[in-house]
Each structure stands twice: as structure tokens, then as C-alpha cells.
Amino acid sequence: MANERSILCGQVSSDDLPFDQKKPLHFHLWGPQENVSLYISDIRSHLLKDINPSFHDLVEIATYVYCADQAITRGGNGVDNFGENWRRRLFFRIAVRNPDLWNSSPLKGQLIETLSFLSEDEYHFEFVKLKKQPPTQQYLKFDVDPPEEVVLFSGGLDSLGGVIQEAVTNSRKIVMVTHKPTQKLNRRHRKLLEFLSQKATQQPLHIPVVINKIKSLGREYTQRSRSFLYAALGATVSHVFKLSRIRFYENGIISFNLPISPQVVGARATRTTHPQVINGFAKIFSTLSRKPFTVENPFLWKTKTEVINDIVKAGCADTIKFSTSCTHTWEMTRLHPHCGICSQCVDRRFAILAAGAQEYDPAEAYGVDLLVGERVEGEPKTMMAAYVETANELADITALDFFGRYGEAARVLKHLNGSPDATALQIYELHRRHAKSITKVVDDAIAQNRSAIRKRQLPPSCLLRLVC
């Protein structure tokens, strides 16, 4: 294994570590050596609610896993680079309140299996007794009426669509749990919340989560374990309110995670809401709750274009420009909140154009225009070409050829409810609808720019020149 690291979390010793060839990483949420801070609260709250010790442990374990994910490089220079150390072997020794529970079967196995699939790393855990807890350490404060749903809200288009469906279209009282990895998104999130407060029948409760760490712990930007932190926070909030369900909202194309190009595969393509991960989270939270706990993705059978259509139909189109999809948040500026070259930006812009919603999402917001912007040689150009070529293939593919080409689509069936044949057809039709929306955008753009293409007035590396 190319990259092995030991991570010590809390009051634990470094004796007999399995990976001793490198200095272990130390994470501390409190005390004189604190290098990670976790702050979760609702600013309107006054009443302190105690958290069940098992869920208290869950939040801290998820925080440590997320921080380790960022602190240990995969061997590249950033999110877009492969490295020989892409898959890591990680050993965690964590001080918890209930080590017997976390070391027991099936919980420990559920945790390892789910995280391993989520981030494509190899995980090992050893849980020891937390000897001395901070005397006043509490994380969640509420003094509000119980909600009907707990919704995970990232500020992206899909999660925005989910919040609008719950709070505006269905007039339900919801809690929105948001992880804030950067202060750059504060203004955009504030605008979204102001708009939602005006549109929703019942004021949504927003719970922002801020995790700060020392600068040296930020070396890797893929953050594939971030959804575990999100889910852990959402499940803990749900448990405090005596609910037994949380909802992710993500379109099915992203959730199923088929390789749209060789540049976006494996750990580099998000598995945030892959059905196997969703089921794994549900098993972990059910074991902790000692009763059935459900994790759902109501947008599993929607494309992003369809999500945007629903946002517009709900009368909330003005929120679109304040949503954020780009993975390159460190490059974000007020003028260009989206880079325009990462796969998430490409997905978003195609969907916006396919939905005819470009008036609500100005082209100027993208560092590189989807259709006529110049793309540098290398991965950005290659990924775009492969993305469109895959859409060309899927738009006219037969069901038999689809499952022959994408074995992952067949393997996911065991993680979904319903008839395998009917579900397989749903997966096939979902990807065909998505592909046809992409090819239509390209066809329309070629027609609109035919003179510029013929005269070769567009940059040679832009999408329209590539496809022509």
C-alpha cells in the first residue's frame, strides 16, 4: 500500500501503532493541543439539549475522518491530479464515550464498509475510552418546535431544489443542516436563506456547521468523506428531535456515479448519495438508534435539468444564481463563483441551458464559458470532449448495450428496492434523458454559432470546435 498513516484522535497513546514508518497525525477537538474546532448551533436558540453519547461520538468520529481526509494527500497537487498514493490506508485510534459499542459488530464493520466504498480508502479503527471529557462541551442548541424533516443543505442546485420542494412546494417545516467549509459561501448562503424565508410557509430552521483546523491540516481537496460528516450531523439533529429520517437531495446521474469519462472515475467522482452509501449510513444510524433509521434521496430518479425545471415552476428561479456547484472554491471570486472547467460546473451549465434557465444563471458567473470558452490543454479539454462523446453514445444506446457498457449500473440494483427489471429500466431511461438534454444543448449551440464555426472564429479548444 503506497500511503499508510496512523491518526490519533483525542486522548490516546501512540504505543504499538501498526503504521510506524511515518509520524502519526494528531487531532484534538479540545484541550491545550486543540487543532480542530467544531461549532454547531442555531443563533436563535437558548435551550441546551444534551446529545445521546453514541451520537456525540458519531459527530466527533465523522469530524476526525473528514479532517484526516483533508490532511493526508492522495499524491497529487490538487483535486484534478492523480498520484501513486491515490488510495490510502488509514488507521484511526479514537477516544470515545462508548468504546464497547463502536468496537462491536456489526457497527464497526458497517462503518468500515461504508467509508471504504465512499472514499476508496482502506480504513482501520480502534476505539478507546475517553477518560476526561470537557466539562462544558456541548454542540447542539435548540429552542424551537420539532420539524417534520431534516434536510442536508450544501447550497448546490440539487440541495436547493430539495429545500424548495420541502419548504415551499410541500409547505413542510424543515431543518436545514449545512456544512460550511469556507467563509466564501457566507454571502451566497445568506441570500438563499433570505429568499427561502420569504417563500416558505413555515420558517426553515438553519443549522450551520463550521469546522476549523490549523492550516497545515489542509493538504487534500477531494474530501470524499465529507458526506459522512454531513450525514452524521443530520442524523444527530434528527435524533435530538426524535425523528428517524434524514434526506439528501442529489440528482440520480451524480448518485449512480457512472464514469462519464476516464478523468472522472473512482474516488474522484462523488459517491455522496450512491445507493450503497445511503444504505450504509442508514445501517450505521439504525444501529446507534436501536431502531430503524432511514436515509433517503428523493431526487434519485431526476436529472439536474429536471431539478432546475422544478425550481423554476415553484417560483424560485431567482435563487439559482446564489447556489454554488463548483469544487474549486479556493479559486472563487465574486465575479466568477464558478470555474467552468470542473465536472460539477460542466454538469451545472449543461443543465441550466437544457432547462432554458440561463437568464437566472448568467454566463459571466463562469470563469470559462461552456460552449465557446477556451480550455487549456490537458485534463479540462479531455474531460469535456469525453463528456460530450459519452452523451452522444448514451442518447441512442439500447438497454442491452447500456448495461453491457456500464456494469456499475447492474451492480447497483442490489442496493435498490423494487423489481430488478423495472429498476434497471428506470436507470437506463434516466441516463438517456440526461444524455439527450446534453446533445440538444450542443446541437442548438452549433446552429446558433454556425457562421463563427465555419469561419473558425472560435477558440480551437472550445467545446463547439471540438465537436465539429
TORDOFI-885212 format. One record per residue (C-alpha): residue in three letters; x, y, z. Coordinates in pm, whole numbers. Layout:
+------+--------+--------+--------+
: resn :     px :     py :     pz :
+------+--------+--------+--------+
:  Ala :      X :      Y :      Z :
...
+------+--------+--------+--------+
END
This chain:
+------+--------+--------+--------+
: resn :     px :     py :     pz :
+------+--------+--------+--------+
:  Met :      0 :      0 :      0 :
:  Ala :    153 :    326 :   -111 :
:  Asn :     21 :    566 :    156 :
:  Glu :    -22 :    441 :    513 :
:  Arg :    -91 :    676 :    802 :
:  Ser :   -186 :    649 :   1166 :
:  Ile :   -423 :    911 :   1307 :
:  Leu :   -458 :    964 :   1683 :
:  Cys :   -776 :   1144 :   1789 :
:  Gly :   -828 :   1281 :   2138 :
:  Gln :   -664 :   1142 :   2450 :
:  Val :   -495 :    835 :   2306 :
:  Ser :   -145 :    693 :   2316 :
:  Ser :     84 :    622 :   2022 :
:  Asp :    209 :    289 :   2158 :
:  Asp :    222 :     -4 :   1916 :
:  Leu :     83 :    176 :   1616 :
:  Pro :     51 :    -52 :   1312 :
:  Phe :    192 :    210 :   1073 :
:  Asp :    505 :    339 :   1244 :
:  Gln :    712 :    432 :    941 :
:  Lys :    567 :    786 :    950 :
:  Lys :    494 :   1023 :   1231 :
:  Pro :    124 :    983 :   1324 :
:  Leu :   -119 :   1269 :   1283 :
:  His :   -281 :   1407 :   1599 :
:  Phe :   -629 :   1561 :   1608 :
:  His :   -770 :   1731 :   1919 :
:  Leu :  -1114 :   1889 :   1947 :
:  Trp :  -1034 :   2047 :   2283 :
:  Gly :   -757 :   2099 :   2536 :
:  Pro :   -419 :   2272 :   2514 :
:  Gln :   -332 :   2089 :   2190 :
:  Glu :   -660 :   2173 :   2014 :
:  Asn :   -608 :   2188 :   1636 :
:  Val :   -966 :   2121 :   1519 :
:  Ser :  -1271 :   2319 :   1628 :
:  Leu :  -1630 :   2213 :   1574 :
:  Tyr :  -1908 :   2467 :   1617 :
:  Ile :  -2273 :   2383 :   1555 :
:  Ser :  -2558 :   2598 :   1677 :
:  Asp :  -2871 :   2782 :   1582 :
:  Ile :  -2826 :   3151 :   1660 :
:  Arg :  -3186 :   3186 :   1785 :
:  Ser :  -3153 :   2912 :   2044 :
:  His :  -3147 :   2944 :   2420 :
:  Leu :  -3223 :   2596 :   2545 :
:  Leu :  -2941 :   2344 :   2570 :
:  Lys :  -3024 :   1991 :   2460 :
:  Asp :  -2800 :   1703 :   2559 :
:  Ile :  -2695 :   1466 :   2285 :
:  Asn :  -2707 :   1091 :   2327 :
:  Pro :  -2344 :    984 :   2399 :
:  Ser :  -2341 :    750 :   2098 :
:  Phe :  -2440 :   1031 :   1862 :
:  His :  -2195 :   1262 :   2037 :
:  Asp :  -1927 :   1008 :   1947 :
:  Leu :  -2065 :    984 :   1593 :
:  Val :  -2024 :   1358 :   1528 :
:  Glu :  -1667 :   1358 :   1661 :
:  Ile :  -1568 :   1042 :   1468 :
:  Ala :  -1706 :   1193 :   1147 :
:  Thr :  -1515 :   1516 :   1216 :
:  Tyr :  -1189 :   1328 :   1267 :
:  Val :  -1242 :   1122 :    949 :
:  Tyr :  -1318 :   1436 :    749 :
:  Cys :  -1011 :   1618 :    882 :
:  Ala :   -785 :   1320 :    812 :
:  Asp :   -925 :   1304 :    459 :
:  Gln :   -804 :   1662 :    406 :
:  Ala :   -475 :   1628 :    592 :
:  Ile :   -338 :   1326 :    404 :
:  Thr :   -259 :   1388 :     38 :
:  Arg :   -352 :   1141 :   -232 :
:  Gly :    -22 :   1209 :   -402 :
:  Gly :   -124 :   1479 :   -649 :
:  Asn :   -104 :   1856 :   -649 :
:  Gly :   -476 :   1909 :   -616 :
:  Val :   -824 :   1782 :   -685 :
:  Asp :   -759 :   1726 :  -1057 :
:  Asn :   -438 :   1526 :  -1035 :
:  Phe :   -380 :   1157 :   -998 :
:  Gly :    -99 :   1034 :   -776 :
:  Glu :     52 :    698 :   -695 :
:  Asn :    -84 :    734 :   -340 :
:  Trp :   -445 :    788 :   -453 :
:  Arg :   -584 :    509 :   -235 :
:  Arg :   -475 :    545 :    126 :
:  Arg :   -460 :    302 :    416 :
:  Leu :   -571 :    482 :    733 :
:  Phe :   -557 :    365 :   1094 :
:  Phe :   -762 :    566 :   1347 :
:  Arg :   -726 :    539 :   1723 :
:  Ile :  -1012 :    746 :   1866 :
:  Ala :  -1116 :    819 :   2223 :
:  Val :  -1495 :    784 :   2255 :
:  Arg :  -1757 :    769 :   2530 :
:  Asn :  -1876 :    418 :   2444 :
:  Pro :  -1582 :    218 :   2302 :
:  Asp :  -1754 :   -119 :   2351 :
:  Leu :  -2033 :    -13 :   2117 :
:  Trp :  -1801 :    126 :   1849 :
:  Asn :  -1569 :   -177 :   1863 :
:  Ser :  -1863 :   -417 :   1840 :
:  Ser :  -2007 :   -600 :   1544 :
:  Pro :  -2190 :   -506 :   1328 :
:  Leu :  -2132 :   -132 :   1390 :
:  Lys :  -1757 :   -129 :   1329 :
:  Gly :  -1795 :   -337 :   1015 :
:  Gln :  -2072 :   -110 :    886 :
:  Leu :  -1854 :    195 :    944 :
:  Ile :  -1552 :     48 :    763 :
:  Glu :  -1752 :    -91 :    471 :
:  Thr :  -1940 :    233 :    408 :
:  Leu :  -1640 :    464 :    436 :
:  Ser :  -1423 :    236 :    221 :
:  Phe :  -1673 :    248 :    -64 :
:  Leu :  -1737 :    620 :    -16 :
:  Ser :  -1376 :    736 :    -45 :
:  Glu :  -1198 :    429 :   -192 :
:  Asp :   -956 :    422 :    101 :
:  Glu :   -883 :    137 :    342 :
:  Tyr :   -997 :    214 :    698 :
:  His :   -897 :     62 :   1030 :
:  Phe :  -1045 :    178 :   1362 :
:  Glu :   -957 :    121 :   1725 :
:  Phe :  -1179 :    289 :   1984 :
:  Val :  -1062 :    353 :   2338 :
:  Lys :  -1229 :    505 :   2642 :
:  Leu :  -1247 :    883 :   2659 :
:  Lys :  -1102 :    941 :   3004 :
:  Lys :  -1175 :   1307 :   3059 :
:  Gln :  -1449 :   1494 :   2878 :
:  Pro :  -1451 :   1871 :   2851 :
:  Pro :  -1675 :   1993 :   3137 :
:  Thr :  -1899 :   2218 :   2924 :
:  Gln :  -1861 :   2066 :   2578 :
:  Gln :  -2198 :   2060 :   2407 :
:  Tyr :  -2256 :   2112 :   2038 :
:  Leu :  -2627 :   2144 :   1960 :
:  Lys :  -2862 :   2411 :   2098 :
:  Phe :  -3231 :   2436 :   2007 :
:  Asp :  -3543 :   2605 :   2142 :
:  Val :  -3786 :   2550 :   1856 :
:  Asp :  -4086 :   2338 :   1763 :
:  Pro :  -3997 :   1996 :   1623 :
:  Pro :  -3959 :   1986 :   1242 :
:  Glu :  -4110 :   1737 :   1002 :
:  Glu :  -3790 :   1672 :    807 :
:  Val :  -3414 :   1711 :    840 :
:  Val :  -3266 :   1808 :    503 :
:  Leu :  -2894 :   1824 :    424 :
:  Phe :  -2828 :   2154 :    250 :
:  Ser :  -2496 :   2219 :     74 :
:  Gly :  -2604 :   2527 :   -117 :
:  Gly :  -2575 :   2348 :   -452 :
:  Leu :  -2856 :   2328 :   -707 :
:  Asp :  -2981 :   1983 :   -607 :
:  Ser :  -2996 :   2051 :   -233 :
:  Leu :  -3158 :   2388 :   -308 :
:  Gly :  -3418 :   2208 :   -517 :
:  Gly :  -3482 :   1971 :   -227 :
:  Val :  -3531 :   2251 :     24 :
:  Ile :  -3769 :   2429 :   -215 :
:  Gln :  -3967 :   2108 :   -266 :
:  Glu :  -3996 :   2051 :    110 :
:  Ala :  -4047 :   2403 :    244 :
:  Val :  -4210 :   2586 :    -49 :
:  Thr :  -4393 :   2334 :   -267 :
:  Asn :  -4497 :   2098 :     15 :
:  Ser :  -4515 :   2367 :    290 :
:  Arg :  -4334 :   2149 :    542 :
:  Lys :  -4140 :   2262 :    848 :
:  Ile :  -3780 :   2160 :    795 :
:  Val :  -3434 :   2178 :    946 :
:  Met :  -3152 :   2255 :    704 :
:  Val :  -2810 :   2123 :    810 :
:  Thr :  -2522 :   2295 :    631 :
:  His :  -2151 :   2225 :    649 :
:  Lys :  -1958 :   2547 :    583 :
:  Pro :  -1607 :   2455 :    466 :
:  Thr :  -1524 :   2812 :    366 :
:  Gln :  -1640 :   3161 :    460 :
:  Lys :  -1652 :   3247 :     89 :
:  Leu :  -2001 :   3097 :     67 :
:  Asn :  -2149 :   3301 :    354 :
:  Arg :  -2300 :   3576 :    140 :
:  Arg :  -2448 :   3333 :   -111 :
:  His :  -2597 :   3113 :    162 :
:  Arg :  -2739 :   3422 :    335 :
:  Lys :  -2912 :   3529 :     13 :
:  Leu :  -3061 :   3181 :    -31 :
:  Leu :  -3189 :   3175 :    326 :
:  Glu :  -3346 :   3520 :    293 :
:  Phe :  -3530 :   3414 :    -20 :
:  Leu :  -3645 :   3083 :    128 :
:  Ser :  -3771 :   3259 :    440 :
:  Gln :  -3991 :   3477 :    220 :
:  Lys :  -4124 :   3190 :      9 :
:  Ala :  -4168 :   2915 :    269 :
:  Thr :  -4496 :   2880 :    455 :
:  Gln :  -4306 :   2787 :    771 :
:  Gln :  -3969 :   2941 :    853 :
:  Pro :  -3695 :   2681 :    797 :
:  Leu :  -3452 :   2626 :   1083 :
:  His :  -3093 :   2654 :    958 :
:  Ile :  -2807 :   2483 :   1140 :
:  Pro :  -2469 :   2591 :   1003 :
:  Val :  -2171 :   2375 :   1086 :
:  Val :  -1827 :   2532 :   1093 :
:  Ile :  -1516 :   2317 :   1121 :
:  Asn :  -1187 :   2499 :   1152 :
:  Lys :   -845 :   2340 :   1165 :
:  Ile :   -488 :   2461 :   1157 :
:  Lys :   -363 :   2545 :    809 :
:  Ser :   -115 :   2259 :    791 :
:  Leu :   -404 :   2008 :    802 :
:  Gly :   -541 :   2123 :    465 :
:  Arg :   -343 :   1932 :    203 :
:  Glu :   -603 :   1734 :      7 :
:  Tyr :   -912 :   1878 :   -161 :
:  Thr :  -1107 :   1572 :   -280 :
:  Gln :  -1296 :   1547 :     53 :
:  Arg :  -1474 :   1224 :    -36 :
:  Ser :  -1566 :   1160 :    328 :
:  Arg :  -1747 :   1492 :    363 :
:  Ser :  -2087 :   1330 :    309 :
:  Phe :  -2028 :   1109 :    615 :
:  Leu :  -1985 :   1424 :    821 :
:  Tyr :  -2298 :   1571 :    665 :
:  Ala :  -2499 :   1256 :    732 :
:  Ala :  -2369 :   1224 :   1090 :
:  Leu :  -2470 :   1580 :   1169 :
:  Gly :  -2809 :   1535 :   1008 :
:  Ala :  -2873 :   1208 :   1191 :
:  Thr :  -2776 :   1365 :   1524 :
:  Val :  -3013 :   1658 :   1469 :
:  Ser :  -3285 :   1413 :   1368 :
:  His :  -3224 :   1208 :   1683 :
:  Val :  -3243 :   1519 :   1905 :
:  Phe :  -3585 :   1597 :   1755 :
:  Lys :  -3695 :   1233 :   1796 :
:  Leu :  -3714 :   1178 :   1421 :
:  Ser :  -3580 :    875 :   1238 :
:  Arg :  -3503 :   1003 :    890 :
:  Ile :  -3274 :   1241 :    701 :
:  Arg :  -3288 :   1341 :    338 :
:  Phe :  -3008 :   1407 :     93 :
:  Tyr :  -3114 :   1567 :   -234 :
:  Glu :  -2895 :   1484 :   -534 :
:  Asn :  -2984 :   1404 :   -892 :
:  Gly :  -2958 :   1042 :   -999 :
:  Ile :  -2681 :   1093 :  -1256 :
:  Ile :  -2444 :   1205 :   -979 :
:  Ser :  -2575 :    946 :   -732 :
:  Phe :  -2524 :    645 :   -959 :
:  Asn :  -2172 :    766 :  -1040 :
:  Leu :  -2127 :    606 :  -1380 :
:  Pro :  -1785 :    701 :  -1526 :
:  Ile :  -1871 :    983 :  -1768 :
:  Ser :  -1507 :    994 :  -1871 :
:  Pro :  -1176 :    835 :  -1767 :
:  Gln :  -1093 :   1168 :  -1598 :
:  Val :  -1383 :   1140 :  -1352 :
:  Val :  -1376 :    791 :  -1204 :
:  Gly :  -1328 :    611 :   -877 :
:  Ala :  -1257 :    828 :   -576 :
:  Arg :  -1256 :   1138 :   -794 :
:  Ala :  -1626 :   1103 :   -881 :
:  Thr :  -1851 :   1176 :   -586 :
:  Arg :  -2031 :    890 :   -414 :
:  Thr :  -2211 :   1120 :   -172 :
:  Thr :  -2554 :    969 :   -235 :
:  His :  -2472 :    645 :   -413 :
:  Pro :  -2740 :    392 :   -307 :
:  Gln :  -2478 :    172 :   -142 :
:  Val :  -2356 :    467 :     68 :
:  Ile :  -2712 :    575 :    152 :
:  Asn :  -2790 :    223 :    275 :
:  Gly :  -2462 :    209 :    468 :
:  Phe :  -2543 :    533 :    651 :
:  Ala :  -2889 :    401 :    731 :
:  Lys :  -2743 :     82 :    882 :
:  Ile :  -2497 :    278 :   1100 :
:  Phe :  -2764 :    517 :   1229 :
:  Ser :  -3013 :    234 :   1285 :
:  Thr :  -2756 :     50 :   1497 :
:  Leu :  -2687 :    365 :   1700 :
:  Ser :  -3059 :    445 :   1740 :
:  Arg :  -3151 :     84 :   1816 :
:  Lys :  -3447 :    129 :   1583 :
:  Pro :  -3495 :    166 :   1206 :
:  Phe :  -3344 :    487 :   1071 :
:  Thr :  -3395 :    591 :    708 :
:  Val :  -3165 :    788 :    478 :
:  Glu :  -3336 :    896 :    157 :
:  Asn :  -3257 :   1065 :   -172 :
:  Pro :  -3592 :   1175 :   -323 :
:  Phe :  -3416 :   1303 :   -638 :
:  Leu :  -3266 :    966 :   -729 :
:  Trp :  -3479 :    942 :  -1045 :
:  Lys :  -3436 :   1303 :  -1158 :
:  Thr :  -3175 :   1463 :  -1381 :
:  Lys :  -3029 :   1800 :  -1285 :
:  Thr :  -3224 :   1957 :  -1572 :
:  Glu :  -3546 :   1826 :  -1417 :
:  Val :  -3444 :   1961 :  -1076 :
:  Ile :  -3392 :   2307 :  -1227 :
:  Asn :  -3728 :   2287 :  -1405 :
:  Asp :  -3896 :   2220 :  -1070 :
:  Ile :  -3716 :   2517 :   -907 :
:  Val :  -3846 :   2746 :  -1182 :
:  Lys :  -4201 :   2603 :  -1161 :
:  Ala :  -4203 :   2667 :   -784 :
:  Gly :  -4145 :   3037 :   -849 :
:  Cys :  -3794 :   3024 :   -702 :
:  Ala :  -3584 :   3076 :  -1014 :
:  Asp :  -3418 :   3381 :   -859 :
:  Thr :  -3240 :   3154 :   -610 :
:  Ile :  -3044 :   2974 :   -882 :
:  Lys :  -2775 :   3241 :   -919 :
:  Phe :  -2695 :   3218 :   -546 :
:  Ser :  -2644 :   2839 :   -548 :
:  Thr :  -2289 :   2708 :   -575 :
:  Ser :  -2178 :   2391 :   -755 :
:  Cys :  -1806 :   2444 :   -820 :
:  Thr :  -1549 :   2223 :   -647 :
:  His :  -1271 :   2480 :   -687 :
:  Thr :  -1391 :   2701 :   -402 :
:  Trp :  -1037 :   2826 :   -339 :
:  Glu :  -1047 :   2995 :   -681 :
:  Met :  -1388 :   3152 :   -628 :
:  Thr :  -1432 :   3526 :   -679 :
:  Arg :  -1740 :   3746 :   -661 :
:  Leu :  -1731 :   3788 :  -1039 :
:  His :  -1666 :   3418 :  -1112 :
:  Pro :  -1820 :   3195 :   -840 :
:  His :  -1785 :   2902 :  -1081 :
:  Cys :  -1465 :   2797 :  -1257 :
:  Gly :  -1648 :   2650 :  -1556 :
:  Ile :  -1399 :   2363 :  -1605 :
:  Cys :  -1459 :   2113 :  -1321 :
:  Ser :  -1708 :   1834 :  -1384 :
:  Gln :  -1961 :   1989 :  -1145 :
:  Cys :  -1952 :   2320 :  -1332 :
:  Val :  -1990 :   2140 :  -1665 :
:  Asp :  -2287 :   1941 :  -1530 :
:  Arg :  -2449 :   2253 :  -1390 :
:  Arg :  -2411 :   2465 :  -1703 :
:  Phe :  -2541 :   2194 :  -1936 :
:  Ala :  -2847 :   2153 :  -1710 :
:  Ile :  -2909 :   2527 :  -1692 :
:  Leu :  -2902 :   2556 :  -2071 :
:  Ala :  -3113 :   2243 :  -2120 :
:  Ala :  -3376 :   2383 :  -1882 :
:  Gly :  -3373 :   2719 :  -2061 :
:  Ala :  -3287 :   2887 :  -1730 :
:  Gln :  -2979 :   3082 :  -1843 :
:  Glu :  -3143 :   3415 :  -1758 :
:  Tyr :  -3124 :   3309 :  -1392 :
:  Asp :  -2762 :   3193 :  -1409 :
:  Pro :  -2551 :   3444 :  -1604 :
:  Ala :  -2272 :   3314 :  -1826 :
:  Glu :  -2043 :   3574 :  -1670 :
:  Ala :  -2051 :   3377 :  -1346 :
:  Tyr :  -1830 :   3110 :  -1507 :
:  Gly :  -1457 :   3154 :  -1549 :
:  Val :  -1474 :   2957 :  -1876 :
:  Asp :  -1782 :   2957 :  -2097 :
:  Leu :  -1921 :   2606 :  -2150 :
:  Leu :  -1964 :   2629 :  -2526 :
:  Val :  -1717 :   2882 :  -2664 :
:  Gly :  -1468 :   2928 :  -2381 :
:  Glu :  -1104 :   2839 :  -2444 :
:  Arg :   -989 :   2533 :  -2248 :
:  Val :   -627 :   2467 :  -2165 :
:  Glu :   -461 :   2152 :  -2295 :
:  Gly :   -474 :   1852 :  -2067 :
:  Glu :   -750 :   1731 :  -1842 :
:  Pro :  -1005 :   2018 :  -1877 :
:  Lys :  -1010 :   1977 :  -2255 :
:  Thr :  -1000 :   1596 :  -2249 :
:  Met :  -1275 :   1569 :  -1987 :
:  Met :  -1506 :   1798 :  -2183 :
:  Ala :  -1456 :   1604 :  -2507 :
:  Ala :  -1514 :   1271 :  -2332 :
:  Tyr :  -1820 :   1408 :  -2151 :
:  Val :  -1993 :   1503 :  -2475 :
:  Glu :  -1884 :   1185 :  -2651 :
:  Thr :  -2038 :    979 :  -2370 :
:  Ala :  -2362 :   1173 :  -2411 :
:  Asn :  -2357 :   1100 :  -2786 :
:  Glu :  -2326 :    731 :  -2708 :
:  Leu :  -2593 :    721 :  -2436 :
:  Ala :  -2850 :    924 :  -2627 :
:  Asp :  -2907 :    641 :  -2877 :
:  Ile :  -2788 :    334 :  -2688 :
:  Thr :  -3010 :     30 :  -2640 :
:  Ala :  -3084 :   -101 :  -2293 :
:  Leu :  -2882 :   -417 :  -2359 :
:  Asp :  -2580 :   -224 :  -2477 :
:  Phe :  -2614 :     22 :  -2187 :
:  Phe :  -2576 :   -249 :  -1923 :
:  Gly :  -2301 :   -414 :  -2122 :
:  Arg :  -2111 :    -85 :  -2135 :
:  Tyr :  -2175 :     20 :  -1773 :
:  Gly :  -2153 :   -278 :  -1543 :
:  Glu :  -2181 :    -46 :  -1242 :
:  Ala :  -2545 :     17 :  -1337 :
:  Ala :  -2629 :   -351 :  -1300 :
:  Arg :  -2434 :   -392 :   -975 :
:  Val :  -2626 :   -112 :   -804 :
:  Leu :  -2957 :   -298 :   -840 :
:  Lys :  -2899 :   -498 :   -520 :
:  His :  -2891 :   -171 :   -326 :
:  Leu :  -3230 :    -52 :   -455 :
:  Asn :  -3583 :   -155 :   -366 :
:  Gly :  -3833 :   -282 :   -620 :
:  Ser :  -3830 :   -518 :   -914 :
:  Pro :  -3478 :   -553 :  -1061 :
:  Asp :  -3612 :   -540 :  -1417 :
:  Ala :  -3824 :   -231 :  -1358 :
:  Thr :  -3546 :    -58 :  -1165 :
:  Ala :  -3290 :   -135 :  -1434 :
:  Leu :  -3519 :     23 :  -1691 :
:  Gln :  -3551 :    333 :  -1473 :
:  Ile :  -3170 :    365 :  -1455 :
:  Tyr :  -3142 :    329 :  -1831 :
:  Glu :  -3414 :    586 :  -1904 :
:  Leu :  -3267 :    831 :  -1652 :
:  His :  -2930 :    830 :  -1828 :
:  Arg :  -3090 :    851 :  -2171 :
:  Arg :  -3289 :   1160 :  -2069 :
:  His :  -2972 :   1317 :  -1931 :
:  Ala :  -2774 :   1239 :  -2247 :
:  Lys :  -3044 :   1375 :  -2477 :
:  Ser :  -3052 :   1703 :  -2283 :
:  Ile :  -2676 :   1739 :  -2338 :
:  Thr :  -2685 :   1659 :  -2710 :
:  Lys :  -2973 :   1903 :  -2762 :
:  Val :  -2773 :   2183 :  -2596 :
:  Val :  -2480 :   2107 :  -2826 :
:  Asp :  -2699 :   2086 :  -3138 :
:  Asp :  -2870 :   2416 :  -3059 :
:  Ala :  -2535 :   2585 :  -2992 :
:  Ile :  -2390 :   2461 :  -3323 :
:  Ala :  -2691 :   2602 :  -3506 :
:  Gln :  -2662 :   2938 :  -3329 :
:  Asn :  -2287 :   2964 :  -3392 :
:  Arg :  -2266 :   2802 :  -3736 :
:  Ser :  -2115 :   3108 :  -3904 :
:  Ala :  -1848 :   3153 :  -3637 :
:  Ile :  -1768 :   2782 :  -3658 :
:  Arg :  -1740 :   2793 :  -4037 :
:  Lys :  -1516 :   3099 :  -4022 :
:  Arg :  -1312 :   2943 :  -3742 :
:  Gln :  -1360 :   3249 :  -3528 :
:  Leu :  -1399 :   3046 :  -3207 :
:  Pro :  -1103 :   2924 :  -2998 :
:  Pro :   -973 :   2588 :  -3130 :
:  Ser :  -1002 :   2433 :  -2784 :
:  Cys :  -1363 :   2538 :  -2716 :
:  Leu :  -1640 :   2279 :  -2700 :
:  Leu :  -1804 :   2371 :  -3029 :
:  Arg :  -1477 :   2348 :  -3224 :
:  Leu :  -1400 :   2015 :  -3054 :
:  Val :  -1728 :   1853 :  -3157 :
:  Cys :  -1715 :   1996 :  -3510 :
+------+--------+--------+--------+
END
